[in-house]
Amino acid sequence: MTGKDLFAALSFVDDALILEAEEAKPARRAFPAQAVRWGAALAACVCLLVGWAFAAERLRYAGSTSNETAGAAEGAVQEAGGMPETAEDSADAGFSGKIIDRYLGENEMATCYAAPQNGTWTIEQPLQDMLDRFAGEDVRFLVAFDLFAEETRIDPADDAYAREAERLAAAGYDLRILPQESAAGETMRVCGLFTAEQLEQFDAADAYGYDFYFPKNADGTPLDWNEPAGEPAG
């Protein structure tokens, strides 16, 4: 904790507290002035210690909860061995060929998709078009997936999403946490580098449905597979 943090957290401990402690007198017994001054100083010290402990606990709690949600998926993928420490660590051992990270056609049409049922997966049309276009070529597709249970979307911050990301990484899928710019600021997204075969013969769990697509930033640009994982906003 810096001096500035401590000063801000303990701003409520001021001269008024010390003055109040000095002016407080027992109802039935009078003490010498020196004893009163020592008592006031002791009371002020106690206030400072309590305030310090309170501020430290609040800062510790805030720091842990701000990263807890986003760190769950990242930790799960790293533990399973599917996510490198940095982009540089994976440059030598990772895929060095062509990565298809967006729709390359002229006009990408917006389409609505039904929520996939448990045990099934959906490949959105722009991604399917690129699978068809690059069929038979040694390329990889940078994709993200939404997870569903009983046709209800699971929030990527949910523990269930993190556990499924861990399972997929352990099963051999190449997953990584990438920074993504949203309307609310920078967030983190679980993405994968998949072959056409991995997408077409995906190992879906019976408990979930999956929707695969090209992830984008708020301005429509694709995510960068080789960009180091960033910290979540907020």
C-alpha positions in Angstrom: 0.0 0.0 0.0 1.4 3.4 -1.0 1.4 6.4 1.2 -1.2 8.0 -1.1 -3.5 4.9 -0.7 -3.2 5.0 3.0 -3.9 8.7 3.2 -7.0 8.3 1.1 -8.2 5.3 3.1 -7.6 7.0 6.4 -8.9 10.5 5.5 -11.6 10.0 8.1 -8.9 10.0 10.9 -8.3 13.7 11.5 -7.7 16.2 14.3 -11.4 16.1 15.3 -11.0 12.5 16.5 -7.9 13.4 18.6 -9.7 16.5 20.0 -12.7 14.4 20.8 -10.5 11.9 22.6 -8.9 14.7 24.6 -12.2 16.2 25.6 -13.7 13.0 26.7 -13.8 12.7 30.5 -15.1 10.0 32.8 -18.3 10.7 34.6 -17.2 9.8 38.1 -13.5 10.1 38.2 -11.1 12.9 37.2 -7.6 12.0 35.9 -4.5 14.2 35.8 -4.0 16.2 32.6 -0.9 14.2 31.6 -2.9 10.9 31.9 -5.6 12.4 29.7 -3.1 13.4 27.0 -1.6 9.9 27.0 -5.1 8.4 26.8 -5.9 10.6 23.8 -2.8 9.7 22.0 -3.5 6.0 22.6 -7.0 6.4 21.3 -5.7 8.1 18.2 -3.2 5.3 17.6 -6.0 2.7 17.9 -8.0 4.6 15.3 -5.1 4.7 13.0 -4.4 1.0 13.3 -8.0 0.0 12.8 -8.3 2.3 9.8 -5.1 1.0 8.3 -6.2 -2.7 8.7 -9.6 -1.8 7.2 -8.1 0.0 4.2 -5.6 -2.8 3.5 -8.4 -5.4 3.6 -10.5 -3.4 1.2 -7.7 -2.9 -1.2 -6.8 -6.6 -1.0 -10.4 -7.6 -1.7 -10.8 -5.2 -4.6 -7.6 -6.4 -6.2 -8.5 -10.1 -5.9 -12.1 -9.8 -7.2 -11.2 -7.6 -10.1 -9.2 -10.4 -11.7 -11.0 -13.4 -10.3 -13.5 -13.8 -13.1 -11.3 -13.3 -16.1 -8.5 -15.2 -14.5 -10.7 -18.3 -14.1 -10.7 -19.2 -17.8 -7.1 -18.2 -18.3 -5.9 -20.3 -15.4 -7.9 -23.3 -16.6 -6.5 -23.1 -20.1 -2.9 -22.6 -18.8 -3.3 -25.6 -16.4 -4.4 -27.8 -19.2 -1.4 -26.8 -21.3 -3.4 -25.1 -24.0 -2.2 -21.5 -23.5 1.4 -20.3 -23.8 2.7 -17.8 -21.4 3.2 -15.2 -24.2 2.9 -15.0 -27.9 6.7 -15.1 -28.2 6.8 -18.4 -26.3 4.5 -20.0 -28.9 6.0 -18.5 -32.0 8.5 -21.3 -32.5 6.3 -24.2 -31.6 3.0 -22.8 -32.8 1.4 -22.8 -36.2 3.4 -20.7 -38.7 1.1 -21.0 -41.7 -1.9 -19.0 -42.9 -4.5 -18.0 -40.3 -8.0 -17.1 -41.5 -9.3 -14.7 -38.8 -12.2 -13.1 -40.6 -14.7 -13.3 -43.5 -12.8 -12.5 -46.7 -15.8 -12.1 -49.0 -17.2 -8.9 -50.3 -20.5 -8.7 -48.4 -21.0 -10.3 -45.0 -24.7 -10.7 -44.4 -26.0 -10.5 -40.8 -27.8 -13.7 -39.9 -29.8 -14.9 -36.9 -29.0 -18.4 -35.5 -31.0 -20.7 -33.3 -29.3 -21.7 -30.0 -27.7 -25.0 -30.5 -29.0 -28.0 -28.6 -26.9 -29.9 -26.1 -24.3 -32.1 -27.8 -24.4 -30.1 -31.1 -22.6 -27.1 -32.6 -23.3 -24.4 -35.1 -20.8 -22.9 -37.5 -22.0 -19.4 -38.5 -22.2 -18.8 -42.2 -19.2 -16.4 -42.6 -17.0 -19.0 -41.0 -18.6 -21.8 -43.0 -18.0 -19.9 -46.2 -14.3 -19.7 -45.4 -14.2 -23.4 -44.6 -15.5 -24.1 -48.0 -13.2 -21.5 -49.7 -10.0 -23.0 -48.1 -11.1 -26.6 -48.2 -8.0 -28.9 -48.5 -5.5 -26.1 -47.7 -3.2 -26.1 -44.7 -4.7 -23.2 -42.9 -6.1 -22.5 -39.4 -9.2 -20.6 -38.4 -9.2 -18.2 -35.5 -12.6 -18.7 -33.9 -14.4 -18.0 -30.7 -17.4 -19.9 -29.4 -20.5 -19.2 -27.4 -21.5 -21.9 -25.0 -25.1 -23.0 -24.3 -26.8 -25.4 -21.9 -30.4 -26.3 -22.6 -30.3 -23.7 -25.4 -29.5 -20.9 -22.8 -26.2 -19.0 -23.4 -23.6 -19.3 -20.6 -21.7 -16.2 -19.8 -18.0 -16.5 -20.6 -17.2 -15.3 -17.1 -19.1 -18.3 -15.6 -17.2 -21.1 -14.0 -18.9 -23.6 -16.4 -17.3 -21.9 -19.4 -13.9 -22.0 -17.8 -14.2 -25.7 -17.0 -15.3 -26.4 -20.6 -12.3 -24.4 -21.9 -10.1 -26.5 -19.7 -11.6 -29.7 -21.1 -11.1 -28.6 -24.7 -7.5 -27.6 -24.1 -6.8 -30.9 -22.5 -8.4 -32.6 -25.5 -5.8 -31.0 -27.8 -7.6 -27.9 -29.0 -5.3 -24.9 -29.3 -6.9 -22.2 -27.1 -5.6 -18.8 -26.1 -6.8 -15.7 -24.2 -6.9 -12.7 -26.5 -7.7 -9.1 -25.7 -10.8 -7.9 -27.4 -12.1 -4.3 -27.7 -15.8 -4.0 -26.9 -18.1 -1.1 -26.6 -17.4 -1.1 -22.8 -13.6 -1.2 -23.2 -11.0 -4.0 -23.4 -12.0 -7.4 -22.2 -10.5 -10.9 -22.6 -11.8 -13.7 -24.9 -11.1 -17.4 -25.1 -10.3 -18.1 -28.7 -9.0 -21.1 -30.6 -6.9 -21.9 -33.7 -8.8 -24.7 -35.3 -8.4 -26.8 -38.4 -11.3 -27.4 -40.7 -11.5 -31.0 -39.5 -11.5 -29.9 -35.8 -14.5 -27.6 -36.5 -16.4 -30.1 -38.7 -15.8 -33.0 -36.3 -15.8 -31.1 -33.1 -15.8 -33.1 -29.8 -18.9 -31.6 -28.3 -19.8 -32.4 -24.7 -23.3 -33.8 -24.2 -24.1 -31.1 -21.6 -23.4 -28.2 -23.9 -24.2 -26.6 -27.3 -21.6 -24.5 -29.2 -21.7 -21.6 -31.7 -18.5 -21.0 -33.6 -17.8 -17.7 -35.3 -15.0 -15.2 -36.2 -14.5 -12.9 -33.1 -14.2 -9.1 -33.8 -13.3 -6.0 -32.0 -15.9 -3.2 -31.6 -14.6 -1.5 -34.8 -15.0 -4.8 -36.8 -11.3 -5.6 -37.0 -10.3 -9.2 -36.3 -8.5 -10.3 -33.2 -4.7 -11.0 -33.4 -3.7 -14.5 -32.5 -0.1 -13.4 -31.8 -1.0 -10.5 -29.6 -0.1 -11.1 -25.9 -3.1 -11.7 -23.6 -4.2 -8.5 -21.9 -5.9 -7.7 -18.7 -9.7 -7.3 -18.4 -11.2 -3.8 -18.2 -12.5 -2.6 -14.9 
